[in-house]
Amino acid sequence: MTNAIGKPGHAASAETLEDPEYLAFQSVGERRVNGHRLRDEVPLDTHAKWKATPARVDPLATLEAQSAQRMPDLIHIRYGRMAASPFAFFRGGAGIMAGDLATTPTSGLATQLCGDAHLLNFGFFATPDRTLIFGLNDFDETLPGPFEWDVKRLAASIEIAGRDLGFTKSERRSSVLATVQAYRESMTEFAEMRNLEVWYARLPAQDFKARLDELADPLSSAEADKRIRQSLKRDHLRAFNRLVERHGDSLRFKSAPPLLMPIEELLDTEQRDRYLEVVQECLRQYRSSMPADRQSLMESYRYLHMARKVVGVGSVGTRAWVVLFEGRDCDDPLLLQMKEAPPSVLAPYAGPSRFSSEGQRVVAGQRLMQAAGDHLLGHYDVVDWDGQRHDFYVRQLWDGKSSIDVTQLTPKGMQVYGESCGWTLARGHARAGDRVALAAYLGGDDTFEQAIAKFASAYADTNEEDHALLVGAVADGRLEATAGI
């Protein structure tokens, strides 16, 4: 078994991944030889292996360790959301799976990982030129690591979602195989492309919709059409109407605890006296993390208000703020999300980030993997009221983002969705890693996808057992959970 990050000289490492010279000394032929050699060292069928051992860390202990670093008044919401179903548990259990993946055979081929590539972290979003594309939209856990970790998390998510949806074993397997086959075949195509062709590759939303239409699958096509229309409308102005209220000539966030709480409701008297000073320092750092043209844009806005907003499943309990700005006048609002960036759940196994700021890690990983990034992406750090430093990244709120409701997909629709996810993940990995060696390693037959499908099924069994543990811990009072929030 090779190490998790790979070996300098024939695969990217955490230290060399973003060094532009790390592949310069190798020809395409040499890179192919490296991929073939790694396949001999770590055969494709070894990726099928998964079995929880007695030495496995208690999954609830992992969750509780994460909770200890989060805002305590929100932890019951996180557990309530994760307890809702095995798939909801999986969404919140990236840290659990990271530890499990670290015990599996690794290829030695590293790239920039999404780190949490489950199927709901893909979707539609608007590019800066306002074109709608399908892509990855969550990079909280991004870090260099073995490419197959992302593939395995994606495949397992499709198997687990299929179980929740009542798909047959054959239907689930077909979706997983289609997803991983799309990844493998797309990597082969990217390996033959010129560098800039890979960099500019995109998957337009309408291409995704057209593929569903070809299947004559009215239910899945209707869902895709609905989400595309939603994405075109789901911008910061729509978020403004849902989250903000007017008080005369002033604007402020609504109060809807515990999911949306204006800053004033969370601070004591001393903290209220200081918070504007803290906000100003955060905004100064944020602006300085951006290119000069974006700094100029942000300087044209005036800060108005902020609120804590609970988001997601796995992220619940981390510090997440929405911030309101005014541009030309009160009819020109801007909404940003400032989201805490703890260390990646992959870091204990793949190595720490090379960046001193976890917010910068998220921003750099997103820019590297995503087809078209958010123009207002940035980062900052702050010493919070607890006396500890916390890192944050900043992005626009919503900005054309929308995810497919997989409960509305038929088994055929899930296959198309999985294929789109596979293509997207391959593209991100091809941009960041050695796509020629990756394609050579994956080969030209279905060995890899067959192995990953076996892994996904076995891991879904473990995930169901872990979910049952959480439900039991809630029932016996070990953990407090509130459902339906």
C-alpha positions in Angstrom: 0.0 0.0 0.0 1.4 3.4 -0.9 1.0 6.4 1.5 -2.1 8.5 1.3 -0.6 11.5 -0.4 1.6 9.8 -2.9 5.3 9.9 -3.8 7.2 12.9 -5.3 8.4 12.0 -8.8 5.3 10.1 -10.0 2.3 11.6 -8.2 1.3 14.9 -6.6 2.0 15.4 -2.9 0.5 17.9 -0.5 3.8 19.8 -0.7 4.1 19.7 -4.5 0.5 19.8 -5.7 0.3 23.5 -6.2 4.0 23.9 -7.4 3.7 24.6 -11.2 7.0 22.8 -11.8 6.1 19.5 -10.2 5.1 17.8 -13.6 7.5 19.7 -15.8 10.2 17.1 -15.8 7.9 14.3 -16.9 6.7 13.6 -20.4 3.2 12.3 -21.1 4.6 8.9 -21.7 6.4 8.9 -18.3 3.2 10.0 -16.6 1.3 7.1 -18.2 4.0 4.7 -17.0 3.7 6.1 -13.5 -0.1 5.5 -13.5 0.4 1.9 -14.8 3.0 1.3 -12.1 0.7 2.5 -9.4 -2.0 0.3 -10.7 0.3 -2.7 -10.3 1.2 -1.6 -6.7 -2.4 -0.9 -5.7 -4.7 -2.9 -8.1 -8.1 -1.4 -8.9 -10.1 -4.2 -7.3 -8.5 -3.4 -3.9 -10.7 -0.3 -3.7 -13.7 -2.6 -3.1 -12.4 -3.3 0.4 -14.4 -2.0 3.4 -15.1 -3.5 6.7 -15.3 -1.7 10.0 -12.8 -3.1 12.5 -12.9 -3.3 16.3 -10.2 -0.5 16.3 -12.6 1.8 14.5 -13.2 5.1 16.4 -16.8 5.3 17.8 -18.7 7.5 15.3 -20.6 9.2 18.0 -17.3 10.1 19.7 -16.2 11.8 16.4 -19.4 13.8 16.3 -19.1 14.8 20.0 -15.4 15.9 19.5 -16.6 18.2 16.6 -19.5 19.5 18.7 -17.1 20.5 21.5 -15.6 23.1 19.1 -19.0 24.5 18.0 -21.6 26.8 19.3 -23.3 24.7 22.1 -26.8 26.2 21.7 -27.0 24.8 18.1 -25.7 21.2 18.6 -29.2 19.8 19.3 -30.3 21.1 15.8 -27.3 19.3 14.2 -28.1 16.0 15.9 -31.8 16.4 15.1 -31.1 16.9 11.4 -28.6 14.0 11.2 -31.0 11.6 13.0 -33.7 12.2 10.4 -32.5 9.4 8.1 -29.3 7.4 7.2 -28.7 9.8 4.3 -29.0 12.9 6.5 -26.6 11.2 8.9 -24.2 10.6 6.0 -24.3 14.2 5.0 -23.3 15.3 8.5 -20.7 12.5 8.9 -17.8 13.7 6.7 -15.5 13.5 9.6 -16.5 9.9 10.4 -15.9 8.8 6.8 -12.6 10.6 6.6 -11.3 8.4 9.4 -12.7 5.3 7.6 -11.2 6.2 4.2 -7.8 6.6 5.8 -7.8 2.9 6.7 -8.5 1.8 3.1 -5.9 1.1 0.3 -4.8 4.4 -1.4 -3.6 4.8 -4.9 -0.8 7.2 -4.3 -2.3 9.6 -6.8 -3.2 12.9 -5.1 -5.2 15.9 -6.3 -7.2 18.7 -4.7 -10.2 17.1 -3.1 -13.6 18.5 -2.5 -13.4 16.6 0.8 -17.2 16.2 1.1 -18.3 15.1 -2.4 -21.7 13.8 -1.6 -24.3 14.2 -4.3 -26.1 17.2 -2.7 -22.9 19.2 -2.8 -23.3 19.4 -6.5 -25.9 21.6 -8.2 -26.5 24.6 -10.3 -24.9 28.0 -9.8 -24.5 31.2 -11.8 -21.1 32.1 -13.2 -19.9 35.8 -13.0 -21.1 36.2 -16.6 -24.5 34.9 -15.4 -24.4 31.6 -17.3 -26.0 28.7 -15.4 -23.7 25.7 -15.0 -23.7 22.4 -13.1 -20.8 22.0 -10.6 -19.5 21.5 -7.1 -20.7 24.1 -4.7 -19.2 23.1 -1.3 -15.5 23.2 -0.4 -15.5 23.4 3.4 -13.3 20.3 3.6 -11.1 20.8 0.6 -7.6 19.6 0.9 -5.0 17.7 -1.3 -5.4 13.9 -0.9 -5.9 10.6 -2.7 -8.3 11.1 -5.6 -10.4 8.0 -4.7 -11.5 9.4 -1.4 -13.8 11.9 -3.2 -15.0 9.2 -5.6 -15.8 6.8 -2.7 -17.8 9.5 -0.8 -19.8 10.4 -4.0 -20.5 6.7 -4.8 -21.5 5.9 -1.2 -23.9 8.9 -1.2 -25.7 7.7 -4.2 -26.1 4.2 -2.8 -27.3 5.6 0.5 -29.7 8.1 -1.1 -31.0 5.3 -3.3 -31.9 3.2 -0.2 -33.7 6.2 1.3 -35.7 6.5 -1.9 -36.7 2.9 -2.0 -34.7 2.0 -5.2 -33.9 -1.6 -5.7 -30.5 -3.0 -5.3 -30.1 -3.3 -9.0 -31.2 0.3 -9.5 -28.8 1.6 -6.9 -25.9 -0.4 -8.3 -26.6 0.9 -11.8 -26.6 4.5 -10.6 -23.3 4.0 -8.8 -21.7 2.3 -11.7 -22.9 5.0 -14.1 -21.4 7.7 -11.8 -18.0 6.1 -11.5 -17.9 5.1 -15.2 -18.5 8.8 -16.0 -15.7 9.8 -13.8 -13.3 7.3 -15.3 -14.2 8.0 -18.9 -14.2 11.7 -18.4 -10.7 11.5 -16.9 -9.6 9.7 -20.0 -11.0 12.5 -22.1 -9.4 15.2 -19.9 -6.0 13.4 -20.2 -6.1 13.9 -24.0 -7.0 17.6 -23.7 -4.7 20.6 -23.8 -4.3 22.3 -20.4 -6.4 25.3 -21.2 -9.2 23.1 -22.6 -9.4 21.4 -19.2 -9.3 24.7 -17.4 -12.2 26.1 -19.4 -14.4 23.0 -19.5 -17.9 23.5 -18.1 -21.2 21.6 -17.9 -24.0 24.0 -18.9 -27.2 23.4 -17.0 -29.1 23.0 -20.2 -26.9 20.1 -21.2 -27.8 18.3 -18.0 -31.5 19.0 -18.7 -31.1 17.8 -22.4 -29.7 14.5 -21.2 -32.7 13.9 -19.0 -35.0 14.8 -21.9 -33.3 12.1 -24.0 -34.4 9.5 -21.5 -38.0 10.4 -21.9 -38.2 10.7 -18.1 -40.8 13.4 -17.4 -40.6 13.4 -13.6 -36.8 13.9 -13.5 -36.9 16.4 -16.4 -39.6 18.4 -14.6 -37.4 18.5 -11.4 -34.4 19.7 -13.4 -36.4 22.3 -15.2 -37.8 23.6 -11.8 -34.3 23.9 -10.3 -32.9 25.7 -13.3 -35.8 28.2 -13.2 -35.2 28.5 -9.4 -31.5 29.1 -9.9 -32.2 32.0 -12.3 -34.3 33.7 -9.7 -32.3 32.7 -6.6 -30.0 35.6 -6.2 -29.2 38.0 -3.3 -32.2 40.1 -4.1 -34.5 37.2 -3.4 -32.6 36.3 -0.3 -33.0 40.0 0.7 -36.8 39.8 0.5 -36.8 36.6 2.7 -34.3 37.7 5.3 -34.4 41.4 5.6 -37.1 43.9 6.8 -37.4 47.6 6.6 -37.7 49.9 9.6 -38.5 53.3 8.0 -35.5 54.2 5.9 -33.3 51.5 7.6 -32.8 47.9 6.8 -32.1 45.0 9.2 -32.3 41.2 9.4 -35.5 39.7 10.6 -35.5 37.8 13.9 -36.5 34.1 13.5 -34.7 32.2 16.3 -32.9 29.9 16.4 -32.2 29.8 12.7 -31.8 33.5 12.0 -30.8 35.8 14.9 -29.7 39.4 14.5 -26.3 40.2 16.1 -27.8 42.3 18.9 -29.7 39.3 20.2 -26.5 37.3 20.7 -24.3 39.9 22.5 -24.1 41.2 26.0 -23.7 44.9 26.7 -19.9 44.8 26.6 -19.8 42.9 23.4 -22.3 45.2 21.7 -20.0 48.1 22.4 -17.1 46.3 20.7 -18.8 44.5 17.8 -18.6 47.2 15.2 -14.9 47.5 15.8 -14.6 43.8 15.3 -16.7 43.8 12.2 -14.7 46.6 10.6 -11.5 44.6 11.2 -13.0 41.5 9.6 -14.2 43.5 6.6 -10.8 45.1 6.2 -9.1 41.7 6.1 -11.8 40.3 3.8 -11.2 43.1 1.3 -7.5 42.7 1.4 -7.8 39.0 0.5 -9.4 39.9 -2.8 -7.9 41.1 -6.1 -7.6 44.8 -6.5 -10.7 45.2 -8.7 -12.9 43.3 -6.2 -11.5 45.4 -3.4 -12.7 48.5 -5.3 -16.1 46.9 -5.8 -16.5 46.1 -2.1 -15.4 49.5 -1.0 -18.4 50.9 -2.8 -20.7 49.2 -0.3 -21.6 50.3 3.2 -22.1 47.8 6.1 -25.6 47.8 7.6 -26.3 44.7 9.7 -25.4 41.1 10.4 -27.1 38.0 11.8 -26.3 34.4 12.6 -27.9 32.0 10.2 -28.0 28.2 10.7 -27.0 26.3 7.5 -26.8 22.8 6.2 -26.5 19.6 8.3 -22.8 19.0 8.9 -22.1 22.7 9.3 -24.7 23.3 12.0 -22.9 24.7 15.1 -20.1 26.3 13.2 -20.2 30.1 13.2 -22.1 31.3 10.2 -23.2 34.9 9.6 -25.1 36.7 6.9 -24.1 40.3 6.4 -26.1 43.1 4.8 -24.5 45.9 2.8 -26.0 48.9 0.9 -24.6 50.1 -2.5 -25.9 53.1 -4.4 -28.9 53.3 -2.1 -31.3 51.0 -0.1 -32.5 49.5 -3.4 -29.0 48.3 -4.1 -28.4 45.7 -1.3 -25.7 43.0 -1.2 -25.8 39.9 1.0 -22.7 38.0 1.9 -22.3 34.8 4.0 -19.3 34.6 6.4 -18.8 31.0 7.3 -16.4 29.5 9.8 -13.7 27.3 8.3 -12.4 24.8 10.9 -9.5 22.5 9.8 -10.6 20.0 7.1 -11.8 16.7 8.4 -9.2 15.2 6.1 -6.3 16.9 7.8 -5.6 14.3 10.5 -5.1 11.7 7.7 -3.9 13.6 4.6 -1.8 16.2 6.4 -2.5 19.8 7.4 -3.2 22.6 5.0 -0.1 24.5 3.7 -2.1 27.7 4.3 -1.9 29.4 7.7 -5.6 30.3 7.4 -8.3 27.7 7.0 -10.4 30.3 5.3 -7.7 30.8 2.7 -7.5 27.0 2.3 -11.2 26.9 1.4 -10.9 29.8 -1.0 -7.8 28.4 -2.8 -9.3 24.9 -3.1 -12.6 26.3 -4.5 -10.7 28.5 -7.0 -8.7 25.5 -8.1 -11.5 23.0 -8.5 -14.6 25.1 -9.5 -15.4 25.8 -13.1 -16.3 29.5 -12.4 -15.8 30.9 -8.9 -17.6 33.6 -7.0 -16.2 37.0 -7.8 -16.6 38.0 -4.1 -14.9 35.0 -2.6 -12.5 35.9 0.2 -11.4 35.2 3.8 -10.5 36.6 7.2 -9.8 35.5 10.8 -10.9 36.9 14.1 -10.4 36.4 17.8 -13.9 35.7 19.0 -15.5 36.4 22.4 -14.3 33.0 23.6 -10.7 34.3 23.2 -9.9 31.8 20.4 -9.0 32.6 16.8 -11.5 31.5 14.2 -11.0 31.4 10.5 -13.8 32.3 8.0 -14.4 32.4 4.3 -16.8 34.8 2.6 -19.0 34.3 -0.4 -22.2 35.7 -1.9 -25.4 34.4 -0.4 -27.3 32.2 -2.9 -26.1 33.9 -6.1 -28.0 31.5 -8.4 -27.3 28.4 -6.4 -29.8 25.6 -6.4 -29.6 21.8 -5.9 -31.7 19.0 -7.4 -34.2 17.5 -5.0 -33.1 13.9 -5.4 -36.4 12.7 -4.0 -38.0 13.8 -7.3 -35.6 11.7 -9.4 -36.5 8.3 -10.9 -33.7 5.6 -11.0 -33.0 6.7 -14.5 -32.8 10.3 -13.4 -30.4 9.4 -10.6 -28.1 7.8 -13.2 -28.0 11.0 -15.2 -27.5 13.0 -12.1 -24.7 10.7 -11.0 -23.0 10.9 -14.4 -23.0 14.7 -14.2 -21.5 14.5 -10.8 -18.8 12.1 -12.0 -17.9 14.4 -14.9 -17.7 17.4 -12.6 -15.6 15.6 -10.0 -13.2 14.3 -12.7 -12.9 17.8 -14.1 -11.9 19.3 -10.7 -9.4 16.5 -10.1 -8.0 16.9 -13.7 -7.4 20.6 -13.1 -5.5 20.0 -9.9 -3.7 16.7 -10.3 -1.9 14.6 -12.9 -4.8 13.7 -15.2 -2.6 11.6 -17.4 -1.4 9.4 -14.6 -4.9 9.2 -13.2 -6.4 8.1 -16.6 -3.6 5.5 -16.9 -4.3 4.2 -13.4 -8.1 3.9 -14.0 -7.7 2.0 -17.3 -10.1 1.3 -20.1 -12.4 -1.3 -18.6 -15.0 -1.3 -15.7 -12.8 -2.8 -13.0 -12.6 0.5 -11.0 -16.4 1.2 -11.0 -17.1 -2.4 -10.1 -14.8 -2.1 -7.1 -16.2 1.2 -6.0 -19.8 -0.1 -6.3 -18.9 -2.9 -3.9 -17.3 -0.4 -1.5 -20.4 1.9 -1.7 -22.7 -1.0 -0.8 -20.6 -2.1 2.2 -20.1 1.4 3.5 -23.9 2.1 3.2 -24.4 -0.8 5.6 -22.0 0.7 8.1 -23.6 4.1 7.7 -27.0 2.6 8.6 -25.5 1.1 11.8 -23.9 4.4 12.7 -27.2 6.2 12.1 -28.9 3.7 14.4 -26.3 4.5 17.1 -27.2 8.2 16.9 -30.9 7.5 17.1 -30.3 5.2 20.1 -28.1 7.8 21.8 -30.9 10.4 21.4 -33.5 8.0 22.7 -31.6 7.1 25.8 -30.7 10.7 26.5 -26.9 10.6 25.8 -27.4 13.2 23.1 -30.0 16.0 22.9 -31.6 16.4 19.5 -34.5 18.5 18.2 -36.2 17.3 15.1 -37.9 19.4 12.5 -35.7 22.6 12.7 
